[in-house]
Amino acid sequence: MAKLYSEKKLKQMSPKKETVNFLLNYSKALRISTYKKLQFESFLN
C-alpha cells in the first residue's frame, strides 16, 4: 500500500540568516547586461 505523504504535516522551515545574506550578496554582485539580444553575466567581485 502506498504511503500518503501529503497527510503528514510539514514542519515550518525557515532558512538560516547566513543563507539569506549569502543569496542577497550574490544577487548584488551579479550584473546581467544585454547587447543586441545577447545576455552577458558578470560578477562585480
C-alpha angles and dihedrals in degrees: 000000000000121000117240105221093178091069092065117087113241116224116241109266123203128177123243118260090243091056093052092048091049093052093046092050091047092052091049091053094049118088123184116199126190123210122171095337092314122114123213123193119206134172119224095210 
